[in-house]
């Protein structure tokens, strides 16, 4: 099956086929998303288990049972929030180191390091005897997240042919959603195993980690990475294999030129701040910030906790989390099928509208039907809550979920691609950490208005897409500057053809206030 990509500089198509090697490499790499998804989904379910609370957070269990405080505040505990958020703080820090290994050691080596961190972290968590050991395990898992999220989206974008880049990159998000569903199913089963069911939930994080690590032993690295590290002949051989043709000279020469420019960059982080790179930097930061402010992690991290707050019993809340997890997986297939057909902008806008309606509906239900002291939610309204949550999760899963990782991974030129992805992961993990650490406290103080807050954020980010996010669909990665940024009504003012675009020695580091000057 042919798949081509047009090169503006060469004036001809990049000949490419959808080869078995491309499919197997992308599927194997994307299984790293299973680890990330499992750790997203497992924490909320475990946090709602009484055996786990009795072991590490007895004050939370006591507040639940005495029923003297507002339902919204039963889980307002900084230690409990740290159990979830510590993973993302560790991921934020570790991705800075992952940027180096991704550039100097390759995408494949970085993924292997991620797998090792995940395996050790799962062992620490499952065997935890105190809160400190539990947090250490989460930190090790966070390091795995940082390394995996740095390397996997880059690997997928560089290996995939241009015309199906969006679909193959969405495999990462698909595996994240499968990991979340798997975690929800595990929590639903282990909740009935007393008193050590929660340990089994945490131990099983090692299963996708072992699967992923073994898979990386049989993968090739990307041609872009091999050429960037001076292994040009090997890079050309791999390029021929993944494209299914010997006619790869146009694409090879373009990667070779990008690699030459990359080698001239001695301080890539410094170079990222140059005027011509500011559109890419700002787009990346804002996309990741908006993705987290949408409110998705209120659902993914704390779905069982949130549903218990709304009046669901523990078993019912875990069962409902399984339903939302299944919707999450199925909806991601929509993105994989449509992203290279309708484009990035359309999916983001459609998803934004659906998310906004869901958040407003959720705020209304919580405001009118959930009181501070209610112990149960009417059956019909309980079903309505699950439907609203599923609608929100569905819209996120085929829009901002996969595209939040796809767009930053495809817009940077080779010389700043690794550090650009590092900034992307850092921003994502920063806002994920903050939200995970404060959500239960926000729920206690804002109550139903927490969803009003998220709905305002969704409205703002939809306007951002309309005015400031150019379409990158079917554009070769090394041609983004000419065909995207120099054509955009706003960002073109930052682009120029001068010779200082890659000269990191002449330009002083700009201040944040000068980014739009």
KADA-V939900 format. One record per helix or strand of 2 or more residues. SS is the DSSP state (helix for helix, strand for strand). FROM is the first residue (numbers start at 1). TO is the last residue. Records with the same first field share a line. If there is no record, write none. Layout:
SS->FROM-TO, FROM-TO
//
This chain:
strand->5-7, 12-14
helix->20-30, 32-47, 50-56, 58-66, 71-73, 78-104, 107-126, 131-159, 162-190, 197-203, 205-216, 223-228, 232-243, 249-264, 268-271, 275-293, 296-300, 303-309, 314-342, 344-369, 379-397, 400-411, 414-446, 449-468, 477-483, 485-487, 491-494, 512-514
//
